[in-house]
Amino acid sequence: MKVLIETYGCQMNTADSELIQGILRTDGFETAHTLEEADILILNTCAVREKAEARIMGRLTNFVPLKKQNPNLLIGVVGCMAKHLGHDIVKKIPYVDFVVGPDNYRRLPAILRSIGKNAEIQTAFDRTELYAGCTPHRPRGVTAWVTIQRGCNYVCAYCIVPYVRGVERNIPAENILAEVRELAQQGCSVVTLLGQTVNSYVDKEVDFPELLRRIAAIDGIEQIRFTSPHPLGFSDELIEVIASEPKVAKFVHLPLQSASDAQLRAMRRNYTYEDYCTIVQKLRTACPQIAISTDIIVGFCGETEDDYQCTKQALLDHRFAFAFLFAYSQRSLSIAARTLPDDVPNDIKQKRLAEIIAIQQTISKEVYAQCVGKRLPVIVEGFSRRHPEQAVGNTPDFKTTLFTGGDAQPGDWVEIEIERATSQTLKGKLIRILKKGNAPQVENPIDVGISLGPTENPPN
């Protein structure tokens, strides 16, 4: 049977889709490339915002004609929304055949082979499930997601991640290092380490800074990225590793959420705005070239105009390279939904959101414009989907860069003279190849734009 997986949500979901694909292929299932050739359709879903779930429900209704044409077609929902809504998905969309939570992917082959008239629903937590021995099926290329942590121990008031992904479980360091070594042997040179609060990682004597050091020692790995750290516990040792280890990207995605201490307390973030500012100052002192991005939520429960103005000023003061900006969306199961009134009117939420989006777009454009005229190192990651003649790569501080490829190939470090900039990308010309890579032919072209960080809502 051929399986098509559609992925919605953050980079954790992307990594999980690769995991699911690997589990199914190992068990004899094949990959479909179009809806028409698929025997099984799987939607790997996000649940952190109501908008994300509504989008997925809408997508499921689009499958009605396919189901009518082929009654044997299996349609399933997996991931965070599966855990969040469970049986309610089948009640709303009765032709869904299976609903599987994030800790139950190993069971998918058996589920798919045994589905009868009634939908199969398996969403129970498994605190021991780390998917040891499961090999993700990744597209060939320069970059790879590497999951080092599942679940989350923080209980932020607005967030349902602990309720849909469970408690924090850290992958053994020896497993992570073995996976990265194998990736390097396959020609992958850039890894992005994934965890809900990635800097809380610890396995025996290996904490997160030590894990970065050990990965950096692996031959063939040229750059290490990670997302997303939590400000709480962002140690001086981690800052020192970021600043001193050449292979660690000079980029940190550091969620703020709000610059109001009253809001941070209501959100249960467990740090103050001053704490956050101290981390930013230390990062920029230790590593002047570092780029920092963030997440912001406006309109959270009880947010006053003064609270909002603090957050607005924080954007102006810190001048983040980019930011993921959201209006608060109440989610069932979360502490806020159970204990706090969603009392900021929607029109005010949207007004505040529009204002900070405009501010951040201006800042990002100015930050990127500062690169014009400079010559920057870039690691080539592939070619643009829209303009195949243009190579795409990233600078050490994670600025997406486009240029006419010349002889440059994925995996090469090149020097680019930046000629133009937008609020999301740099464009330039190839000056020279600094270092040849050994990457295989890239399987998929790249959608140009910001690709590191949440695509539906802040994960932590």
C-alpha positions, 0 to 999 in steps of 0.5 A: 500500500502507498502512503501519502503524509501531509504535515501541518505545524512546527518542525517537530511535526516535520521530524515526526512525519519523517519518523512515521515514513521510516516506520512504515517503509521498514514494514513494507509500505511505499511512499505515494507522491500524489493524492490520486496514487495513495492508498492511505492518506495521513494528516500529521497535525498541529493543535496549538492554535484553533486556526491550525485545527480548523485548517486541518478539518477543512482539509479533511472535508476535501477528501470526500470526493476521493473517498467516494471514488475509492471506498478502500482509501484509508484516511487518518489523523495523527499527531497533536490534534489526534491526541487533543481531540481523539474521538471527537475527530471521528464524530465530526468527520465520520469517514476518518479511519484512524486517529493516532497520537504522538506516542503510538506511531510504532503501532501504525503498520498493525493499525493500517493492516487491521482496520475494520468498519470502526475507526481505530483510535490510539492516543494513550501516552507512553512515557517510555517511548523514544522511538529507539531503533526507528530510522526516519526516512529523510529526503537526501540533502545537506540538512536534517532534523534530529529529535533529541527530546520528546514532550515538555515539563514546563506548563505554560498557561497558554500551551497544550503541548504537555497535554498532547505530547506528554512529559519531557523524555530525553533521547540517550546521547549515544543514540543521538551521536550515532544518528548524527554520525550516520547522517554525516556519512550520508553527506548531511553537513547541517543538523538542527537539534529539536526539543520542546525546551531543547536546552533542558536536555540532559542524559547522565553526564551529558547536558545540552552544552556538552551534547553540542560539543560532542556533535561538533567533534563529528567529522563531516558536520559543518553546522549545528542549529537548535530550536527552541531553548527556554529562557529559564536555564539558559546557562553561561556555559551554553552561551560560551559554547555558542560563542566559541564553537565554530560549528554552532550556528551564531543564531538563537531562537529565544521565545519571549512571549511578553515583555510585561512581568505581569503577563509572564507571571500569568503565562507561568513563564517563570522568568522576568523580562529583566532575566530575558534581557540579561540573556540577550545581553550576555549572548550579544557580548560573548558573540557580537555577530549573533542573530536572535529571533523570538516568539510574541503573543499579544492579547493574552488573558488580562493584557492591558495597554501598558502590558502591550506597550512593554512588549512593543517597546521590547521589539524596538529595543532588542531588534530581533532578526525576525519574530513569530507573532501571534494573537492569543488563541485559547486552547482547551486543556490549557491552564488558561482555558480552565482558570483565566478569562479570555478577556481581551476583545478580538479587535484589540488583539488583531490591532495589536498584532497588526501593529507589532507585525509592521514594526518587526517587518521594518526592523527585519528589513533594516537588520537584513539591509545591513548585510548589503555590500558585505561578503559573507560565508554561506553554506549551500543547502539546495536550489530554489523551488521558484527559481531553480537557477538560484542556489539557496543557503544560510549564513552562520547567523541563519540568514537565508541567502540566494545567489546564482549557483555557478559551480557551487553545489549543496554542502559547499561553503561559499563566499557571497557578496550581498547585493540586495536584501528583503525582510527575510532573505539576502541576495547576492553573487558568488565570489568564490568557493571556500570549501567543497562539501560531499553532499549527495544530490539534493532530493527536493528544491527549497521553499525560500523563507524563514524555516526555523521556528514554529509555523503555527504557534510558539512551541514553548 
